[in-house]
Amino acid sequence: MCRIIFLPAAVCLLLLGGCGNSRNNEAADACSKSIADKLAGKTFNLDRSDMAGHAKDEPGGVVYIASTIVFDKGLSTQYAQTFDCRVRLAEGKPSDVIYLQFNWNKDDLKKVNAGD
C-alpha cells in the first residue's frame, strides 16, 4: 500500500515559509513541491534542511539544489537517490522549477528488486 509521507512535511514547509523566507528556503520549497508532484503515490522522504543547506546561487536569479531523496524509509526496500533541482526566483513572481533530475543508481535498484 502506497502512502505519501510528504504531505505533513508540506504543511510544515508552508508554516515555516513565513519565518525568514530566504532564497534557499524558497527554492527548497519549490523543489519539494515539484518532486511531490512528480512522485505522487510514492512513499519518500526529503530533508528540507539539507536541501536549503546545499543551495547555491547561479546566474540569472537561479538557485541550484543537490540533495538526497529516500524511498520506502524504514522498509526492506529502502533506497536513496540524489537529485538536482534548479529554481528561477524573481521578485514578485512565483518560484519556477526550471530543471529537475533524479540521478538513479541502477545498482541500488537491482538490490531492491533482488529482495523481492
DSSP file (Angstrom, degrees, kcal/mol; ACC not computed):
  #  RESIDUE AA STRUCTURE BP1 BP2  ACC     N-H-->O    O-->H-N    N-H-->O    O-->H-N    TCO  KAPPA ALPHA  PHI   PSI    X-CA   Y-CA   Z-CA
    1    1 A M              0   0    0      0, 0.0     2,-0.3     0, 0.0     0, 0.0   0.000 360.0 360.0 360.0 126.7    0.0    0.0    0.0
    2    2 A C        +     0   0    0     40,-0.0     2,-0.3     2,-0.0    40,-0.1  -0.696 360.0 171.9 -92.3 141.6    1.5    3.3   -1.0
    3    3 A R        -     0   0    0     -2,-0.3     2,-0.8    38,-0.0    41,-0.1  -0.990  33.0-119.4-143.8 152.4    1.1    6.4    1.1
    4    4 A I        -     0   0    0     -2,-0.3     3,-0.4     1,-0.2    39,-0.2  -0.822  22.5-179.3 -97.7 114.8    2.6    9.8    0.8
    5    5 A I  S  > S+     0   0    0     -2,-0.8     4,-0.7    39,-0.3    -1,-0.2   0.669  74.0  76.1 -80.2 -18.3    4.7   10.7    3.8
    6    6 A F  H  > S+     0   0    0      1,-0.2     4,-2.0     2,-0.2     3,-0.4   0.764  73.0  78.5 -68.1 -28.1    5.5   14.1    2.2
    7    7 A L  H  > S+     0   0    0     -3,-0.4     4,-1.7     1,-0.3    -1,-0.2   0.886  92.9  48.0 -56.1 -47.1    2.1   15.8    2.9
    8    8 A P  H  > S+     0   0    0      0, 0.0     4,-1.9     0, 0.0    -1,-0.3   0.889 111.4  52.9 -60.4 -35.0    2.7   16.5    6.6
    9    9 A A  H  X S+     0   0    0     -4,-0.7     4,-2.6    -3,-0.4    -2,-0.2   0.867 103.8  56.7 -65.4 -35.3    6.1   18.0    5.6
   10   10 A A  H  X S+     0   0    0     -4,-2.0     4,-2.1     2,-0.2    -1,-0.2   0.896 105.5  50.6 -63.1 -39.4    4.4   20.2    3.0
   11   11 A V  H  X S+     0   0    0     -4,-1.7     4,-2.1     1,-0.2    -1,-0.2   0.926 111.1  48.7 -63.3 -43.5    2.2   21.7    5.7
   12   12 A C  H  X S+     0   0    0     -4,-1.9     4,-2.8     1,-0.2     5,-0.2   0.893 108.5  54.3 -62.3 -40.0    5.3   22.4    7.8
   13   13 A L  H  X S+     0   0    0     -4,-2.6     4,-1.6     1,-0.2    -1,-0.2   0.910 108.5  48.7 -61.3 -41.9    7.0   24.0    4.9
   14   14 A L  H  X S+     0   0    0     -4,-2.1     4,-0.6     2,-0.2    -1,-0.2   0.902 112.7  47.5 -65.4 -40.1    4.1   26.3    4.4
   15   15 A L  H >< S+     0   0    0     -4,-2.1     3,-0.8     1,-0.2     4,-0.2   0.900 114.4  46.2 -67.1 -40.5    4.1   27.3    8.0
   16   16 A L  H >< S+     0   0    0     -4,-2.8     3,-1.7     1,-0.2    -1,-0.2   0.733  95.1  78.6 -72.9 -21.7    7.9   27.8    8.1
   17   17 A G  H 3< S+     0   0    0     -4,-1.6     4,-0.3     1,-0.3    -1,-0.2   0.799  88.6  55.7 -58.6 -30.2    7.7   29.8    4.9
   18   18 A G  T << S+     0   0    0     -3,-0.8     2,-0.9    -4,-0.6    -1,-0.3   0.643  93.2  79.5 -77.4 -14.1    6.5   32.9    6.7
   19   19 A C  S <  S-     0   0    0     -3,-1.7     3,-0.2    -4,-0.2    -1,-0.1  -0.819 122.6 -34.4-100.5 100.8    9.5   32.8    9.1
   20   20 A G  S    S-     0   0    0     -2,-0.9     2,-1.3     1,-0.2    -1,-0.2   0.938  72.0-157.7  58.5  54.2   12.6   34.3    7.4
   21   21 A N        -     0   0    0     -4,-0.3    -1,-0.2    -3,-0.2     2,-0.1  -0.483  17.0-175.2 -70.6  94.1   11.9   33.1    3.9
   22   22 A S     >  -     0   0    0     -2,-1.3     4,-2.5    -3,-0.2     5,-0.2  -0.323  40.6-103.7 -82.7 170.5   15.3   33.2    2.3
   23   23 A R  H  > S+     0   0    0      1,-0.2     4,-2.5     2,-0.2     5,-0.2   0.894 122.8  52.3 -60.4 -40.8   16.1   32.4   -1.3
   24   24 A N  H  > S+     0   0    0      2,-0.2     4,-2.5     1,-0.2    -1,-0.2   0.913 110.7  46.5 -64.3 -42.6   17.4   29.0   -0.3
   25   25 A N  H  > S+     0   0    0      2,-0.2     4,-2.5     1,-0.2    -2,-0.2   0.904 112.2  50.6 -66.2 -41.0   14.2   28.1    1.6
   26   26 A E  H  X S+     0   0    0     -4,-2.5     4,-2.2     2,-0.2    -2,-0.2   0.907 112.4  47.0 -63.0 -41.5   12.0   29.4   -1.2
   27   27 A A  H  X S+     0   0    0     -4,-2.5     4,-2.7     2,-0.2    -2,-0.2   0.908 111.2  51.2 -66.5 -41.6   14.0   27.2   -3.7
   28   28 A A  H  X S+     0   0    0     -4,-2.5     4,-2.6     1,-0.2    -2,-0.2   0.896 110.1  50.4 -62.5 -40.0   13.8   24.2   -1.4
   29   29 A D  H  X S+     0   0    0     -4,-2.5     4,-2.3     2,-0.2    -1,-0.2   0.927 111.2  47.8 -61.8 -45.6   10.0   24.7   -1.1
   30   30 A A  H  X S+     0   0    0     -4,-2.2     4,-2.3     1,-0.2    -2,-0.2   0.915 113.6  46.9 -64.3 -43.4    9.7   24.9   -4.9
   31   31 A C  H  X S+     0   0    0     -4,-2.7     4,-2.7     2,-0.2     5,-0.2   0.918 111.1  52.5 -64.3 -42.8   11.8   21.7   -5.4
   32   32 A S  H  X S+     0   0    0     -4,-2.6     4,-2.4    -5,-0.2    -2,-0.2   0.912 111.0  46.5 -59.2 -44.1    9.9   19.8   -2.7
   33   33 A K  H  X S+     0   0    0     -4,-2.3     4,-2.3     2,-0.2    -1,-0.2   0.918 112.5  49.6 -65.4 -43.6    6.6   20.6   -4.3
   34   34 A S  H  X S+     0   0    0     -4,-2.3     4,-2.1     2,-0.2    -2,-0.2   0.902 111.9  48.4 -63.4 -40.9    7.8   19.7   -7.8
   35   35 A I  H  X S+     0   0    0     -4,-2.7     4,-2.3     2,-0.2    -1,-0.2   0.921 110.4  51.4 -64.6 -44.0    9.2   16.4   -6.5
   36   36 A A  H  < S+     0   0    0     -4,-2.4    -2,-0.2     1,-0.2    -1,-0.2   0.888 110.2  49.9 -60.6 -38.9    5.9   15.6   -4.7
   37   37 A D  H >< S+     0   0    0     -4,-2.3     3,-0.9     1,-0.2    -1,-0.2   0.911 113.2  45.7 -64.9 -42.4    4.0   16.3   -7.9
   38   38 A K  H 3< S+     0   0    0     -4,-2.1    -2,-0.2     1,-0.2    -1,-0.2   0.818 118.4  42.0 -70.2 -31.6    6.3   14.0   -9.9
   39   39 A L  T >< S+     0   0    0     -4,-2.3     3,-2.5    -5,-0.1    -1,-0.2   0.000  76.8 158.9-109.3  28.2    6.2   11.2   -7.4
   40   40 A A  T <  S+     0   0    0     -3,-0.9     3,-0.1     1,-0.3    -3,-0.1  -0.272  70.9  22.0 -53.8 131.1    2.6   11.3   -6.4
   41   41 A G  T 3  S+     0   0    0      1,-0.4    -1,-0.3    -5,-0.1     2,-0.3   0.314 101.0 110.2  92.1  -8.3    1.6    7.9   -4.9
   42   42 A K    <   -     0   0    0     -3,-2.5     2,-0.6    -6,-0.2    -1,-0.4  -0.685  68.8-124.6 -97.7 153.6    5.2    7.0   -3.9
   43   43 A T        +     0   0    0     -2,-0.3    29,-2.0   -39,-0.2     2,-0.3  -0.883  50.4 141.5 -97.8 119.5    6.5    6.8   -0.4
   44   44 A F  E     -A   71   0A   0     -2,-0.6     2,-0.4    27,-0.2   -39,-0.3  -0.974  37.9-140.8-153.3 163.0    9.5    9.1    0.1
   45   45 A N  E     -A   70   0A   0     25,-2.4    25,-2.3    -2,-0.3     2,-0.4  -0.990  10.2-165.8-130.6 140.3   11.3   11.5    2.4
   46   46 A L  E     -A   69   0A   0     -2,-0.4     2,-0.9    23,-0.2    23,-0.1  -0.941  18.7-138.4-119.4 145.7   13.1   14.7    1.7
   47   47 A D     >  -     0   0    0     21,-0.6     4,-2.3    -2,-0.4     3,-0.3  -0.856  18.1-172.2-103.8  97.0   15.4   16.5    4.2
   48   48 A R  H  > S+     0   0    0     -2,-0.9     4,-2.8     1,-0.2     5,-0.2   0.851  83.5  53.5 -60.8 -37.7   14.4   20.2    3.6
   49   49 A S  H  > S+     0   0    0      1,-0.2     4,-2.2     2,-0.2    -1,-0.2   0.874 109.4  49.3 -67.6 -34.8   17.3   21.5    5.8
   50   50 A D  H  > S+     0   0    0     -3,-0.3     4,-1.5     2,-0.2    -2,-0.2   0.907 111.1  50.7 -66.0 -41.4   19.8   19.5    3.7
   51   51 A M  H  < S+     0   0    0     -4,-2.3     3,-0.5     1,-0.2    15,-0.2   0.955 114.0  42.4 -60.5 -50.8   18.2   20.9    0.5
   52   52 A A  H >< S+     0   0    0     -4,-2.8     3,-1.1     1,-0.2    -1,-0.2   0.862 112.6  55.4 -65.0 -35.1   18.4   24.5    1.8
   53   53 A G  H 3< S+     0   0    0     -4,-2.2    -1,-0.2     1,-0.2    -2,-0.2   0.766 109.8  45.7 -69.3 -25.0   21.9   23.9    3.1
   54   54 A H  T 3< S+     0   0    0     -4,-1.5    12,-0.5    -3,-0.5    -1,-0.2   0.249  84.8 124.0-100.5  11.7   23.1   22.7   -0.3
   55   55 A A    <   -     0   0    0     -3,-1.1     2,-0.4    10,-0.2    10,-0.2  -0.513  39.6-170.5 -75.0 139.7   21.5   25.5   -2.3
   56   56 A K  E     -B   64   0A   0      8,-2.6     8,-3.2    -2,-0.2     2,-0.2  -0.996  22.1-120.6-132.9 136.2   23.9   27.6   -4.4
   57   57 A D  E     -B   63   0A   0     -2,-0.4     6,-0.2     6,-0.2     3,-0.0  -0.547  31.2-174.8 -74.1 138.1   23.2   30.8   -6.3
   58   58 A E  E >>  -B   62   0A   0      4,-3.4     4,-0.9    -2,-0.2     3,-0.6  -0.830  36.1 -76.6-124.0 165.9   23.7   30.7  -10.1
   59   59 A P  T 34 S+     0   0    0      0, 0.0     3,-0.5     0, 0.0    -1,-0.1  -0.188 109.1  37.3 -59.6 154.9   23.5   33.5  -12.6
   60   60 A G  T 34 S-     0   0    0      1,-0.2     3,-0.1    -3,-0.0    29,-0.1   0.708 131.2 -65.6  79.4  22.1   20.1   34.8  -13.7
   61   61 A G  T <4 S+     0   0    0     -3,-0.6    28,-3.0     1,-0.3     2,-0.4   0.749  95.2 144.5  74.1  22.5   18.4   34.5  -10.4
   62   62 A V  E  <  -BC  58  88A   0     -4,-0.9    -4,-3.4    -3,-0.5     2,-0.5  -0.773  37.0-157.5 -99.6 139.3   18.6   30.7  -10.4
   63   63 A V  E     -BC  57  87A   0     24,-2.8    24,-2.5    -2,-0.4     2,-0.4  -0.974   9.5-153.0-114.4 129.0   19.2   28.7   -7.2
   64   64 A Y  E     -BC  56  86A   0     -8,-3.2    -8,-2.6    -2,-0.5     2,-0.4  -0.858  11.3-172.2-103.0 133.5   20.7   25.2   -7.7
   65   65 A I  E     - C   0  85A   0     20,-3.1    20,-2.6    -2,-0.4     2,-0.4  -0.993   8.9-177.3-127.9 131.8   20.0   22.4   -5.1
   66   66 A A  E     + C   0  84A   0    -12,-0.5     2,-0.2    -2,-0.4    18,-0.2  -0.999  28.4 132.9-123.4 127.3   21.6   19.0   -5.0
   67   67 A S  E     - C   0  83A   0     16,-1.8    16,-2.2    -2,-0.4     2,-0.4  -0.822  47.9 -89.1-155.4-168.4   20.3   16.6   -2.2
   68   68 A T  E     - C   0  82A   0     14,-0.2   -21,-0.6    -2,-0.2     2,-0.4  -0.910  20.6-159.1-121.7 143.8   19.1   13.1   -1.5
   69   69 A I  E     -AC  46  81A   0     12,-3.1    12,-2.5    -2,-0.4     2,-0.5  -0.973  11.1-150.8-119.2 136.8   15.7   11.5   -1.5
   70   70 A V  E     -AC  45  80A   0    -25,-2.3   -25,-2.4    -2,-0.4     3,-0.4  -0.937   8.2-156.5-112.2 125.4   14.9    8.4    0.4
   71   71 A F  E    S+AC  44  79A   0      8,-3.2     8,-1.5    -2,-0.5   -27,-0.2  -0.789  72.4   1.3 -99.5 142.6   12.3    5.9   -0.8
   72   72 A D  S >  S-     0   0    0    -29,-2.0     3,-2.3    -2,-0.4     6,-0.2   0.863  84.3-155.0  53.1  44.6   10.4    3.5    1.4
   73   73 A K  T 3  S+     0   0    0     -3,-0.4    -1,-0.2     1,-0.3     3,-0.1  -0.229  73.1  13.4 -55.4 131.3   12.2    4.7    4.5
   74   74 A G  T 3  S+     0   0    0      1,-0.3    -1,-0.3    -3,-0.1     2,-0.2   0.360 105.8 106.5  85.3  -4.9   12.3    2.0    7.2
   75   75 A L  S X  S-     0   0    0     -3,-2.3     3,-1.8    -4,-0.1    -1,-0.3  -0.601  84.9-110.3-101.2 165.7   11.3   -0.8    4.9
   76   76 A S  T 3  S+     0   0    0      1,-0.3    -1,-0.1    -2,-0.2    39,-0.1   0.714 119.7  57.5 -65.6 -18.8   13.4   -3.6    3.5
   77   77 A T  T 3  S+     0   0    0     -5,-0.2    -1,-0.3     2,-0.0    -4,-0.1   0.282  78.3 137.8 -94.0   9.9   13.0   -1.9    0.1
   78   78 A Q    <   +     0   0    0     -3,-1.8     2,-0.3    -6,-0.2    -6,-0.2  -0.291  21.2 158.1 -60.8 136.3   14.5    1.4    1.3
   79   79 A Y  E     -C   71   0A   0     -8,-1.5    -8,-3.2     2,-0.0     2,-0.4  -0.980  27.7-138.9-154.1 157.7   16.9    3.1   -1.0
   80   80 A A  E     -C   70   0A   0     -2,-0.3     2,-0.3   -10,-0.2   -10,-0.2  -0.905  16.1-179.4-121.4 146.7   18.3    6.6   -1.6
   81   81 A Q  E     -C   69   0A   0    -12,-2.5   -12,-3.1    -2,-0.4     2,-0.2  -0.946  23.0-123.8-136.1 158.0   19.0    8.6   -4.7
   82   82 A T  E     -CD  68 103A   0     21,-0.8    21,-2.8    -2,-0.3     2,-0.3  -0.630  24.7-166.9 -97.3 162.9   20.3   12.0   -5.4
   83   83 A F  E     -CD  67 102A   0    -16,-2.2   -16,-1.8    19,-0.2     2,-0.4  -0.984  13.8-144.5-146.0 156.9   18.6   14.7   -7.3
   84   84 A D  E     -CD  66 101A   0     17,-2.5    17,-2.7    -2,-0.3     2,-0.4  -0.972  20.3-179.9-120.9 137.4   19.4   18.1   -8.9
   85   85 A C  E     -CD  65 100A   0    -20,-2.6   -20,-3.1    -2,-0.4     2,-0.4  -1.000  11.6-164.6-141.2 136.1   16.9   20.9   -9.0
   86   86 A R  E     -CD  64  99A   0     13,-2.5    12,-2.2    -2,-0.4    13,-1.3  -0.985   8.8-170.5-122.7 132.4   17.2   24.5  -10.4
   87   87 A V  E     -CD  63  97A   0    -24,-2.5   -24,-2.8    -2,-0.4     2,-0.6  -0.978  15.9-143.1-125.4 130.8   14.7   27.2   -9.4
   88   88 A R  E     -CD  62  96A   0      8,-3.2     8,-2.0    -2,-0.4     2,-0.5  -0.835  20.1-166.7 -91.9 123.9   14.3   30.6  -11.0
   89   89 A L        +     0   0    0    -28,-3.0     2,-0.4    -2,-0.6     6,-0.1  -0.945  10.1 173.9-113.4 129.2   13.4   33.2   -8.4
   90   90 A A    >   -     0   0    0     -2,-0.5     3,-2.3     3,-0.4    -2,-0.0  -0.999  40.3 -97.1-136.2 138.2   12.2   36.6   -9.4
   91   91 A E  T 3  S+     0   0    0     -2,-0.4    -2,-0.0     1,-0.3     0, 0.0  -0.265 108.0   4.1 -53.7 126.7   10.9   39.5   -7.2
   92   92 A G  T 3  S+     0   0    0      1,-0.2    -1,-0.3     0, 0.0    -3,-0.0   0.517 112.7  98.8  76.6   4.9    7.1   39.5   -7.1
   93   93 A K  S <  S-     0   0    0     -3,-2.3    -3,-0.4     1,-0.0    -1,-0.2  -0.897  79.7 -99.9-122.0 153.0    6.8   36.3   -9.2
   94   94 A P        -     0   0    0      0, 0.0    -4,-0.1     0, 0.0    -6,-0.0  -0.347  48.9 -92.3 -67.3 152.3    6.2   32.7   -8.1
   95   95 A S        -     0   0    0     -6,-0.1     2,-0.5   -69,-0.1    -6,-0.2  -0.350  40.5-152.6 -61.8 144.0    9.2   30.4   -7.9
   96   96 A D  E     -D   88   0A   0     -8,-2.0    -8,-3.2    -3,-0.1     2,-0.7  -0.948   7.6-146.1-129.1 111.0    9.7   28.4  -11.2
   97   97 A V  E     +D   87   0A   0     -2,-0.5   -10,-0.2   -10,-0.2     3,-0.1  -0.653  23.7 172.4 -74.4 115.5   11.4   25.0  -11.2
   98   98 A I  E     +     0   0A   0    -12,-2.2     2,-0.3    -2,-0.7   -11,-0.2   0.521  63.4  25.1-104.1  -7.9   13.2   25.0  -14.5
   99   99 A Y  E     +D   86   0A   0    -13,-1.3   -13,-2.5     2,-0.0     2,-0.3  -0.931  55.2 169.6-158.6 130.1   15.2   21.8  -14.0
  100  100 A L  E     +D   85   0A   0     -2,-0.3     2,-0.4   -15,-0.2   -15,-0.2  -0.938   9.7 172.4-144.5 120.7   14.6   18.6  -12.0
  101  101 A Q  E     -D   84   0A   0    -17,-2.7   -17,-2.5    -2,-0.3     2,-0.5  -0.992  21.5-150.7-134.1 127.9   16.7   15.5  -12.5
  102  102 A F  E     -D   83   0A   0     -2,-0.4     2,-1.2   -19,-0.2   -19,-0.2  -0.853  14.0-146.3 -93.2 128.7   16.7   12.3  -10.4
  103  103 A N  E     -D   82   0A   0    -21,-2.8   -21,-0.8    -2,-0.5     2,-0.1  -0.676  22.0-161.3 -97.5  80.2   20.2   10.6  -10.5
  104  104 A W        -     0   0    0     -2,-1.2     2,-0.7   -23,-0.1   -23,-0.1  -0.397   9.2-149.4 -69.5 134.4   19.1    7.0  -10.4
  105  105 A N    >>  -     0   0    0    -25,-0.2     4,-1.7     1,-0.1     3,-0.5  -0.916   2.4-158.9-103.9 109.7   21.7    4.5   -9.4
  106  106 A K  H 3> S+     0   0    0     -2,-0.7     4,-2.2     1,-0.2     5,-0.1   0.804  88.6  60.9 -62.0 -30.8   21.0    1.2  -11.1
  107  107 A D  H 3> S+     0   0    0      1,-0.2     4,-1.8     2,-0.2    -1,-0.2   0.912 105.3  47.5 -63.9 -41.9   23.0   -0.9   -8.6
  108  108 A D  H <> S+     0   0    0     -3,-0.5     4,-2.0     1,-0.2    -1,-0.2   0.896 111.2  51.2 -65.7 -39.5   20.7    0.3   -5.8
  109  109 A L  H  X S+     0   0    0     -4,-1.7     4,-2.4     1,-0.2    -1,-0.2   0.870 107.2  53.5 -66.0 -35.6   17.6   -0.5   -7.8
  110  110 A K  H  X S+     0   0    0     -4,-2.2     4,-2.1     2,-0.2    -1,-0.2   0.897 107.4  51.7 -64.0 -39.9   19.0   -4.0   -8.5
  111  111 A K  H  X S+     0   0    0     -4,-1.8     4,-1.0     2,-0.2    -2,-0.2   0.911 110.5  48.3 -62.7 -42.6   19.4   -4.6   -4.8
  112  112 A V  H >< S+     0   0    0     -4,-2.0     3,-0.6     1,-0.2     4,-0.3   0.936 113.9  45.8 -63.6 -46.7   15.8   -3.6   -4.1
  113  113 A N  H >< S+     0   0    0     -4,-2.4     3,-1.1     1,-0.2    -1,-0.2   0.807 106.7  59.2 -68.2 -29.8   14.5   -5.8   -6.9
  114  114 A A  H 3< S+     0   0    0     -4,-2.1    -1,-0.2     1,-0.2    -2,-0.2   0.756  96.7  63.3 -69.9 -24.3   16.6   -8.7   -5.7
  115  115 A G  T <<        0   0    0     -4,-1.0    -1,-0.2    -3,-0.6    -2,-0.2   0.568 360.0 360.0 -76.8  -8.4   15.0   -8.6   -2.3
  116  116 A D    <         0   0    0     -3,-1.1    -1,-0.2    -4,-0.3    -2,-0.1   0.477 360.0 360.0 -73.1 360.0   11.5   -9.5   -3.8
